[in-house]
Amino acid sequence: MGISPRAYEHPADRGALAVLRAVPAVAPILKAVAAAFSERGERLLQVASSVRVGPKQYPQLDRIRNEVAATFDLDTVPELYVQRHPVEAAWTSGIDTPFIVLTTGLVNLLDNESLRFVIGHEMGHVMSGHALYNTLLRRLIGIQQSFAWVPAGALAMRAVIAALREWQRKTELSCDRAGLLACQDPQAALRAHVALAGDLGGQVDIAEFLAQAKEYEEVEDIRDSILKLLHTEERTHPLVVVRAAELQRWSATEEYREILTGTYARREDDRPTTNLTDDVKAAARSYKESMSNSGDPLIKTINDIGEAVMGAAGKVWSKVAPNGASE
């Protein structure tokens, strides 16, 4: 049975996607916005400048790629390329036929099980259909300068982009969970995060590393809260120490253990409109839990606002939901 991305998606990510997916016109509009995105051209560029992973090229990575796809019951195994670049990075491109790229810096840095985590993370993006919405974000950033001469327009565009960036960061938390499901080894996932943060091979104490996340999350000075917002506003990913702590918390939950025993949502049962109310409510609960667990004074306020917005959306949907929608 194919696992549904709903099984691993972060509630705030899933709630935002559920609202978008429930509107029939959204996908065609987004694809129209993304029309200038040359998926074919990007793939040809990788063919011409990178190494396509296969049985005779990076055979170990090819084995991992196919094993991860089998874990997720994917009918089509995404192509995987290795690109020469010293910076450790991985990304997924393409909407109709997504493909994955790893840099040589990343491949050299990580062991095989941590690479399994990374490849599972990228396949999580494929399964969740994040590429379409990320393309929209790139297009909005591209036209942002067009509004710069109109103060109101610039502020409105910045607000939309900031909201999409916040969603984008939540997708990374979702796909870290997918990566963990691919490797089923929290320590391998943690090794990947520690390596990306700066470990040069066994020189980092894990307990001390996770204590950094606690220190970051529990600042008490409002000035530090503002600095945290400034640090993350333009980022596509959450800060790596925060990601590590978030995933380790999820690995200790009953939700994760149930998935490992075979109790999870299936793709064949996905009905976005029917599931919308539940997804919005789950997002609201996530904001509430974040507010309760965070010691950051500003984050508490932001999460309170987020909870109120998602809760109001849930009430509106409950009134207009068709018969048979989940309550």
N, C-alpha and C positions, 0 to 999 in steps of 0.2 A: 504494500500500500504506500503511495507517495505521500510523504509528509507535507503538510501545508505550511507555507511561510508563517501563517498565523500562530503556529506552534512555538516559534522562537522570536517573533518580532516584539520589540520593546513596546509597551502599551501606548506611549506617546507617539511613536512611529506608526503603529497600527491604526490608532485613532485618526490620525491625519490622513493616512492613505485610504481608510474606509470611507471617509467623507468624500474624497476625490473620486474614488471608484464607484460610488453610489450614484453619481451624476452621469447619465449616459453620454452627454456631450463632451465630457472632460477629456477622455482619451483621444478622440479625433482632433480636438482643438490643440492638445499638447503635441500630437504628432505633426500637426500643421506648423506649430511654432518651431518644432525641431526639424522641419524640412530642410533647412540649410545645413544641418548636421550631416556631414558626409561619412556615414558609417562605412560605406564601401571604400572610400578613400583612406580612412583610418586603418582598415584591415589591410589594404594594399601596402600602406606604409610599413606596417609591421612585417608583412611578408618580405618586403624589400630591405628592411634594416635590422630585423631581429631574428632570433632562432625560434622556429616553431617546434614546440615540444611534441615528440612522438616516440615510437618504439626504438628508433635509431638516433634520436636527438634528445638528450636528457631523459633516458629511459626510466630513471628512478622517479623523476617528476611526473612522467607520463603515467607510471603505475599509480602514483598517489592521486593524480587527477581523475583517473578512471575509478579508483576505489571510492573517492569522495562522491563522485556522480552516482555510483551504485548505492552508496549510503542514503542519498537523497532520492533514489529512484528516478533519476532524470533520464528521459528518453533520448535527449541529445546532449552529448558531452561537450561543454564549451571548449573552444580552442584555447590553448595556452601558449604564450610567447615569453621568451626571456630576452630582455633588452639590456644592452650594455649601458650601465650608469652606476656611478659609485654611491649615489644616495639610495637608501633602503626604502623601496616603495612598491606598492601593488595597486592595480586598479582594474576596473571592468568597464569596457566600452561596448557600444552597440545596443540597439533597441530590438530589432527583429531577430538578429543572430548575435547575441553578446559574446565577447571573447575577453580573456583575462591576460594581463601583462604583469610579469614580475621583473624587477631589475636584478642585475647581477650582484649588486650590493646586498640586496635582501637574501638572495639564494646563498651567497657566501656567508652571511651572518647567522642563519638559522639552521638547526638540525632538521632531520626529516619530519619528525612529528610536529615541530613548530611550523614547518612549511605546510603540513597537512592542515593545521589550524588556519593558516593564512589562505590557502586555496579554498577551504570550506567557507571562510569569511566572504571571499569574492563570489563563490557560487550562491551564497545567501543573497547577495545583491541581484544576481541573475534571477533567482526564484521569486524575489519580492518585486521585481520590475522597477527597481529604483532608477535605472538608467533614464527612463522617460522623464521623470520628475527632476533628476539632476540636470538633464539637458535643458529643461525649462529654466532652471536656476542660472545656468551658464548664459542663456539667451538674455535673461533679465539683467544680469550683471553687464553684459555686452552693450545693452541699450541704456544703461543707467546714466551715462554721460549726456544722453539726449535731453534729460530732464534737469540737468544740473543748473541751467540758467533760470529755471523757475523754482523758487524756494519751496513752495508747497509740493510741487511735483517731485522734487528731489527727496524731500522728507518722506513722502508717501512711498516712493520706490524703495527707499532705504528700509522702511518698515517692512515692506513685503519681502525684500531680500533677507532681512534679519530673521523674519519668521521662517523662511525656507531654509536658512542656514541652521537654525535651531532644529528643525525637522531633520536636516541632513546629518547633523551630529547624532541624533537619536538613531538614524539608520545604521550608523557605525556600531552602536551598542547592540542593535538587533543582529547584525552580521557577525559580531564577535560571538554571540550565542550560537549562530549557525556554525561558525568555526569550531566551537567547543563540541557541538554535536558531531562534527565530522571527525575530530580526533578523539573525543571522549576521554580526554586527559587534561584536567585543569592545570596540572603542572607544566605541560607542554605549551598551553596557552599563556601561562604566566611567564614562561621562559621567553616567549616571543615578545611580550610587552616589556619585560626587563631589558631584553636586548635592544629594542627600539628606543628605550629610554637612555641607554648608554652603557650597558654592561659589555665588557670586553672578554667575557668568558670566565664565569665563576667567581667574580670579584665583588658581587653584590649580595648582601644579606637580605633574604626575602622578607623577613619580619620588619626590618628597618625600611625596606622599600615600601611596603604596604602602610607603614606608619606615616610615611610622607603623604599618602592620600588622605589619611585621617586628619593630619595637620592642615592640609589644604582645604578640606571640606569644612573644618570647624573654626575658621578665622572668626574673630569677634569684632574686629574694627571695620566699620562701614567703608573706610577708605580702601581696605584690602578687598572688600566685596566689589567695589567699583573697578579696581584694577583687574580683578578676575574677569569681569565682563569685557573689559577692553582687550584682555589677552585672548578671549575666545570669540569675539564678535566676527572676525574675518576668517576663522578657522573652519575647515571642512570636517575635521575630526575632533572629538574630545581630547583633552590632554591625556597623554599615555598613562600616567600614574592613576588618573581618575578612571580610565577605561579598565585598567587591571583590577582595581578594587571593585568596580561595578560587576565585572564578570565573575570574580571569585565569590561575590555575594550570591550571584544567581546560581553558581555551581553547587551551592549548599542548600538550594531550595527544593521543596517537594515537586515543584513544576518540572525542574530538570530531571529529577530522579524518575518521575512518571514517564517522561519521554523516552528515557533509556529502557524502560520496561515495556514500551510499545503502546502506551496510552497517550495519544496525541491526535490533533486535528489532521484530517486527510484532505488532500487537494480535491478529491472527487466530491467532497461535501461542502466545498466553499461556495457560499452564496452571499456576496458582499452586501447586498441590500438588506438581507435578513439579519446579518451579523452586525449591522452598523451600530445599533443601540448598545449592544454589549461592548463593542470596541470603544465607543465614546466614553462609556462608563468606566471601562478599564483604564483609559487614559486619565480620567479625572481621579481615579484612585491612585494612579501612579504619581500624579502631582501632589496629592495629599500626603502620600508616604514620603516623598522627597522632602516636603516641607517639614514633616515631623522628624525626620532623621537628620536633616541638615542643621548645623550650628551657625550657618552663615546668615546674618541678619537680613541682607538684601535678597538672598535666594529664597528665604522664607516668604518675603513679600511677593516676589515674582511667581513662585509656585502657588501662592494663594490666588493670584490673579488667574493663572493658568487653570486652576481647579474650577474657579467660578465660570470661566468661559466654556470649558468643556462640559461642566454640569448644565449650563444653560442650553448648550447645543443638544445635549441628551434629552432635556425636557421638550424642546421644540420638536425633535425627531419623534418622540413618543406620541405626540399629538397628531403627527401627519403620517406616521408609519403605516404601511398597508397591512391588511389582516395577515396574520401569520408571522409578523416580525417578532424577533426575540425581544423580551422585555427584561 
